[in-house]
Amino acid sequence: MKKFVIAVTLFNFSYACAETIYQWSDPWGQMQYSKTPVPGAMISDLTELPAPQETTEQQKQEAMIRKLQKMRQDNIRFSQAEAEKQVLNTKELNVNAHCEQLRNLMFEVQLANIRQYSMPGFYLMPGYYGQLQMDLSREIRQKCR
């Protein structure tokens, strides 16, 4: 049992003493490795440093094409998002304008009811605009919250 504990301890110690290898992607999309940390690098699972690879002109051109395609796709997505925002803003403005019209119409109906009841002899007659007022009130509650 003691031998097992010693072996595990030595293994953990040797693993802790092993040099850390960092990996990152260069501007051309190639994976690069080093023993010194570089901005944007991650710790690699490798135990040995692989041989450095030279980047060919064709690889650089392919990386540039990939980067340009990604930029185009990002621009398209951004344009679509902006168009969707603009459509939503237009819809919101239309709803707000409609609600404002409904509220103004409700005010005018209520004012007409007050005028009707303020005339002598008409206070016993039912309001002409009662149903219209209820319909407007219902529409305002449903659409203008």
C-alpha positions in Angstrom: 0.0 0.0 0.0 2.9 2.4 0.8 4.4 1.7 -2.6 1.1 2.6 -4.3 0.8 5.9 -2.4 4.5 6.7 -3.2 3.9 6.0 -6.9 0.8 8.1 -7.1 2.6 10.9 -5.3 5.6 10.8 -7.6 3.3 10.7 -10.7 1.4 13.8 -9.4 4.7 15.5 -8.7 6.1 14.8 -12.1 2.9 15.9 -13.7 3.0 19.2 -11.7 6.6 19.7 -12.7 5.9 19.2 -16.4 6.2 22.4 -18.5 3.0 24.0 -19.6 2.4 24.2 -23.4 0.2 27.0 -24.7 -1.7 27.0 -28.0 -3.2 29.8 -30.0 -4.3 30.5 -33.5 -2.1 32.8 -35.7 -3.6 35.4 -38.1 -3.7 32.8 -40.8 -5.7 30.3 -38.8 -2.8 27.9 -38.1 -2.5 26.5 -34.6 0.8 27.5 -32.9 2.3 26.1 -29.7 4.9 27.5 -27.3 6.1 27.2 -23.7 5.6 30.9 -23.1 2.1 32.4 -22.8 0.9 34.6 -25.6 -2.1 37.0 -25.4 -5.2 34.9 -26.3 -3.4 31.6 -25.8 -5.0 28.6 -24.0 -3.3 25.8 -22.1 -2.8 22.8 -24.4 -3.2 19.1 -23.5 0.1 18.3 -25.2 3.1 17.1 -23.2 5.7 17.9 -25.8 6.2 20.9 -28.0 5.5 20.0 -31.6 7.7 21.1 -34.5 6.8 24.5 -35.8 5.0 24.6 -39.1 5.6 27.2 -41.8 2.6 28.9 -43.3 2.5 28.8 -47.1 1.2 31.6 -49.3 -1.7 29.5 -50.3 -2.7 29.0 -46.6 -2.4 32.7 -46.0 -4.7 33.4 -49.0 -7.2 30.8 -47.9 -7.2 32.3 -44.4 -7.8 35.8 -45.9 -10.7 34.5 -48.0 -12.2 32.8 -44.9 -11.9 36.1 -42.9 -13.5 38.1 -45.7 -16.4 35.6 -46.0 -16.9 35.8 -42.2 -16.9 39.6 -42.3 -19.5 39.5 -45.1 -21.7 37.1 -43.1 -21.4 39.3 -40.1 -22.4 42.4 -42.1 -25.4 40.6 -43.5 -26.5 39.5 -40.0 -26.0 43.0 -38.7 -28.0 44.5 -41.6 -30.8 42.0 -41.0 -30.9 42.7 -37.2 -31.0 46.5 -37.9 -33.9 46.0 -40.4 -35.8 43.9 -37.8 -35.3 46.6 -35.2 -36.6 49.2 -37.6 -39.7 47.2 -38.4 -40.4 46.7 -34.7 -39.9 50.4 -34.1 -42.3 51.2 -36.9 -44.9 48.8 -35.6 -44.6 50.3 -32.1 -45.0 53.8 -33.4 -48.1 52.7 -35.4 -49.6 51.1 -32.3 -48.9 54.2 -30.2 -50.5 56.4 -32.8 -53.6 54.2 -33.0 -53.9 54.2 -29.2 -53.6 57.9 -29.2 -56.4 58.2 -31.7 -58.6 55.8 -29.7 -58.0 57.9 -26.5 -58.8 61.1 -28.3 -62.0 59.6 -29.7 -62.9 58.3 -26.2 -62.4 61.8 -24.8 -64.7 63.2 -27.5 -67.4 60.6 -26.8 -67.3 61.3 -23.1 -67.4 65.1 -23.8 -70.5 64.5 -26.0 -72.2 62.5 -23.3 -71.5 65.3 -20.8 -72.9 67.9 -23.2 -76.0 65.8 -23.8 -76.8 65.4 -20.1 -76.1 69.1 -19.3 -79.0 70.2 -21.6 -82.3 70.8 -19.8 -84.9 68.1 -20.3 -82.4 65.4 -21.6 -81.1 64.1 -18.3 -83.8 61.4 -18.3 -82.9 60.1 -21.8 -80.3 57.3 -22.1 -76.9 58.4 -23.5 -76.5 58.1 -27.3 -72.9 57.1 -27.0 -73.0 54.5 -24.3 -72.3 51.5 -26.5 -69.6 53.4 -28.5 -67.9 54.3 -25.2 -67.9 50.7 -24.0 -66.5 49.4 -27.4 -63.8 52.0 -27.3 -63.0 51.2 -23.7 -62.7 47.5 -24.6 -60.4 48.2 -27.6 -58.2 50.4 -25.5 -57.9 47.8 -22.8 -57.0 45.1 -25.3 -54.6 46.9 -27.6 -53.1 49.8 -25.6 -51.5 48.3 -22.5 
